[in-house]
Amino acid sequence: MNTLTVSQVNRYIKAILDEAQPLNRIYVSGEISNFKHYRQSGHMYFTLKDNSSQLKCVMFAGNNSSLKFTPEDGMSVVCFGKVSAYERDGQYQLYVSSMQPNGLGALALAYEQLKQRLEKEGYFAPEHKKSVPKYPAKIGVATSNMGAAVEDIKNIISRRFP
């Protein structure tokens, strides 16, 4: 009878998963739950779930620094990465290299989260706002050097503001 250690079994399973081509570059969609962002390491740990299953995920700091939104529990996302096993715990998980909000509102979500963050930091407070001058000090015109646009603008300005 051939007896294996727990470490040998876990190492074997990891090797099988790492060699499985369909699992090395995979997109997985689901809803985030159990989201944890460890600020010290920068790593994110979460579970992706659908109606009948769940998949543990990790996104390391080097990958999540390029995210344009803040992941949250209940958010529907599409993750790209590879499935492998964490030998020590004997669990397989998705190692996420990129993540996008799922759906047409992805850009709107990123914009809304940025707006909320800037609001919280006080950038929209009245004391930070500058008044717009009644007349501009300078005007820039992008045109060809053969065009008449600059002369037209000069004529209109001199007529309106003699």
C-alpha positions in Angstrom: 0.0 0.0 0.0 1.4 3.4 -1.1 0.7 6.0 1.6 1.0 9.7 0.8 1.4 12.6 3.2 -1.1 15.5 3.2 1.6 17.7 1.7 2.2 15.3 -1.1 -1.5 15.1 -1.9 -1.9 18.9 -1.9 1.2 19.3 -4.0 -0.1 16.8 -6.5 -3.5 18.5 -6.7 -1.8 21.9 -7.2 0.3 20.5 -10.0 -2.8 19.1 -11.8 -4.6 22.5 -11.5 -1.5 24.4 -12.6 -1.2 22.2 -15.7 -4.9 22.4 -16.7 -4.8 24.9 -19.6 -8.5 25.9 -19.4 -7.9 27.1 -15.8 -4.7 29.1 -16.4 -6.4 32.0 -18.2 -10.0 32.2 -17.2 -12.8 34.8 -16.8 -15.2 34.2 -14.0 -18.3 36.2 -13.3 -20.1 36.4 -10.0 -21.1 38.4 -7.0 -18.6 39.4 -4.4 -19.1 38.3 -0.8 -16.8 38.2 2.3 -14.7 41.0 0.9 -11.6 41.8 2.9 -8.9 44.3 1.9 -5.8 44.0 4.1 -4.3 47.5 4.0 -0.9 46.5 5.3 -0.2 43.9 2.6 -2.6 45.4 0.1 -4.0 42.0 -0.7 -7.8 41.5 -1.3 -9.6 38.3 -0.3 -13.2 37.6 -1.3 -15.6 34.9 -2.5 -17.3 35.0 -5.9 -20.7 33.3 -5.8 -23.7 32.6 -8.1 -27.0 30.9 -7.5 -25.5 27.5 -6.7 -21.8 27.8 -6.0 -18.9 29.8 -4.7 -15.2 30.2 -5.4 -12.6 31.7 -3.1 -10.5 34.4 -4.6 -7.3 36.4 -3.9 -6.1 39.5 -5.6 -2.6 40.5 -4.6 -1.5 44.1 -4.1 0.5 44.3 -7.4 -2.7 43.5 -9.3 -5.3 45.5 -7.4 -3.4 48.8 -7.5 -4.7 49.3 -11.0 -8.3 48.9 -10.2 -10.5 51.9 -11.2 -13.2 51.1 -8.7 -13.5 49.8 -5.1 -14.9 46.3 -4.8 -17.7 45.8 -2.3 -19.9 42.9 -1.0 -22.8 42.4 -3.3 -21.1 43.9 -6.4 -21.3 41.9 -9.6 -17.9 41.6 -11.3 -15.9 39.7 -13.9 -12.5 38.5 -12.7 -9.6 37.3 -14.9 -7.0 35.0 -13.5 -5.9 31.4 -12.9 -7.2 28.6 -10.7 -4.6 27.0 -8.5 -4.3 25.4 -5.1 -3.0 26.9 -1.9 -1.0 23.9 -0.7 -0.8 24.8 3.0 -4.6 24.8 3.4 -5.5 22.3 0.7 -7.9 24.7 -0.9 -8.2 25.8 -4.5 -8.9 29.4 -5.4 -8.9 31.9 -8.2 -5.8 34.1 -8.3 -7.2 37.2 -9.8 -5.0 39.4 -12.0 -7.8 41.9 -13.1 -11.3 42.7 -12.2 -14.1 44.7 -13.8 -17.6 45.6 -12.6 -20.1 43.5 -14.6 -22.5 45.3 -16.8 -23.0 48.6 -18.7 -22.7 50.7 -15.6 -19.0 49.9 -15.0 -17.7 53.3 -16.0 -20.5 55.1 -14.2 -19.7 53.1 -11.0 -16.0 54.1 -11.2 -17.0 57.7 -11.8 -19.5 57.7 -8.9 -17.0 56.1 -6.5 -14.3 58.7 -7.5 -16.9 61.5 -7.0 -17.8 60.1 -3.5 -14.1 59.8 -2.5 -13.3 63.4 -3.6 -16.4 64.7 -1.8 -15.3 62.9 1.4 -11.9 64.5 1.0 -13.5 67.9 0.8 -12.6 68.8 -2.8 -16.2 70.0 -3.5 -16.4 72.2 -0.4 -17.3 75.8 -1.1 -14.1 77.1 0.4 -12.1 75.2 -2.2 -14.0 76.7 -5.2 -12.5 79.5 -7.2 -14.6 82.2 -8.9 -14.5 82.3 -12.7 -13.1 85.6 -14.0 -15.6 87.8 -16.0 -13.0 88.1 -18.9 -10.3 85.6 -19.7 -6.7 86.8 -19.5 -5.6 84.6 -22.4 -7.2 82.7 -25.2 -5.7 79.8 -27.0 -6.6 78.8 -30.6 -5.7 75.5 -32.2 -5.8 75.9 -35.9 -3.7 75.6 -39.0 -1.2 78.4 -39.8 -2.9 78.8 -43.2 -6.4 79.2 -41.7 -8.3 82.4 -41.2 -9.7 81.3 -37.8 -7.3 83.5 -35.8 -8.1 86.7 -37.8 -11.9 85.9 -37.5 -11.6 85.5 -33.7 -9.6 88.8 -33.4 -12.3 90.6 -35.5 -15.2 89.3 -33.4 -13.4 90.1 -30.1 -12.6 93.7 -31.2 -16.2 94.3 -32.3 -17.7 92.9 -29.0 -15.2 94.4 -26.7 -13.8 97.6 -28.3 
